[in-house]
Protein backbone atom coordinates (compact mmCIF):
# COMPACT_ATOMS: atom_id res chain seq x y z
CA UNK A 1 0.00 0.00 0.00
CA UNK A 2 1.48 3.36 -0.93
CA UNK A 3 0.78 6.19 1.47
CA UNK A 4 1.91 9.71 2.31
CA UNK A 5 0.44 9.12 5.77
CA UNK A 6 3.52 9.00 7.98
CA UNK A 7 4.22 8.30 11.60
CA UNK A 8 2.79 5.74 13.96
CA UNK A 9 -0.98 5.30 13.64
CA UNK A 10 -2.99 6.54 16.61
CA UNK A 11 -6.44 5.44 15.44
CA UNK A 12 -7.95 2.28 13.99
CA UNK A 13 -8.56 2.57 10.25
CA UNK A 14 -11.70 0.41 10.48
CA UNK A 15 -13.61 1.84 13.47
CA UNK A 16 -11.92 5.22 14.09
CA UNK A 17 -11.32 4.63 17.81
CA UNK A 18 -7.96 5.22 19.49
CA UNK A 19 -5.65 2.21 19.25
CA UNK A 20 -4.60 2.53 22.89
CA UNK A 21 -7.09 1.29 25.44
CA UNK A 22 -9.69 -0.15 23.05
CA UNK A 23 -10.47 -3.70 21.97
CA UNK A 24 -10.05 -4.01 18.22
CA UNK A 25 -10.56 -7.78 17.86
CA UNK A 26 -13.50 -7.21 15.49
CA UNK A 27 -11.32 -4.86 13.41
CA UNK A 28 -8.60 -7.49 12.93
CA UNK A 29 -10.40 -10.28 11.13
CA UNK A 30 -9.59 -11.91 7.78
CA UNK A 31 -12.56 -10.04 6.26
CA UNK A 32 -11.32 -6.60 7.32
CA UNK A 33 -7.77 -7.37 6.16
CA UNK A 34 -8.98 -6.97 2.57
CA UNK A 35 -11.13 -3.88 3.19
CA UNK A 36 -9.87 -0.36 2.48
CA UNK A 37 -9.31 1.93 5.46
CA UNK A 38 -12.37 4.01 6.37
CA UNK A 39 -10.79 6.32 8.98
CA UNK A 40 -7.49 8.22 8.89
CA UNK A 41 -4.93 6.55 11.18
CA UNK A 42 -3.50 9.98 12.11
CA UNK A 43 -6.63 12.01 12.96
CA UNK A 44 -9.59 9.53 12.84
CA UNK A 45 -11.42 11.62 10.24
CA UNK A 46 -13.70 9.68 7.92
CA UNK A 47 -11.87 9.23 4.61
CA UNK A 48 -13.29 9.43 1.09
CA UNK A 49 -12.91 5.91 -0.32
CA UNK A 50 -13.13 4.87 -3.98
CA UNK A 51 -13.16 1.16 -4.80
CA UNK A 52 -12.64 -0.32 -8.26
CA UNK A 53 -12.52 -3.99 -9.26
CA UNK A 54 -8.71 -4.03 -8.98
CA UNK A 55 -7.80 -1.39 -6.38
CA UNK A 56 -8.96 1.19 -3.85
CA UNK A 57 -7.99 4.76 -2.89
CA UNK A 58 -8.68 6.39 0.47
CA UNK A 59 -8.18 10.14 0.99
CA UNK A 60 -8.03 12.17 4.20
CA UNK A 61 -8.72 15.88 3.80
CA UNK A 62 -5.75 16.70 6.05
CA UNK A 63 -3.22 13.91 5.56
CA UNK A 64 -3.51 12.94 1.91
CA UNK A 65 -4.27 9.66 0.17
CA UNK A 66 -3.25 6.04 0.28
CA UNK A 67 -3.90 3.42 -2.34
CA UNK A 68 -3.79 -0.35 -2.81
CA UNK A 69 -2.31 -0.10 -6.32
CA UNK A 70 0.96 -1.88 -6.78
CA UNK A 71 0.34 -4.45 -4.05
CA UNK A 72 -0.80 -7.28 -6.30
Secondary structure by P-SEA (a helix, b strand, c coil): ccccccccccccccccccccccccccccccccccccccccccccccccccccccbbbbbbcccccccccccc
